[in-house]
Amino acid sequence: MTTLTTEPLTALDRCDRCGAQAYVRVVLPVGELLFCGHHARAHASAYADVATHVQDETDRLHAEHGQA
């Protein structure tokens, strides 16, 4: 049985593509991937149909870094 992790992402969680701070956790049947906001958007179409859960905390980007 797989336990769903819903703990908030921290600065220690890093994007699996580029190493930046992760703001999105994609839970798959065989594990999970962590993405920064940029790579989460870039790969959303690839994981949307296979993910069992997506934890998206990208709204924190505006709170932490201000709106662009």
Buried (B, 14 or more C-beta within 10 A) or exposed (E): EEEEEEEEBEEEBBBBBEEBBBBBBBBEEEEBBBBBBBBBEEBBEEBEEEBEEBBBBBEBBEEEEEEE
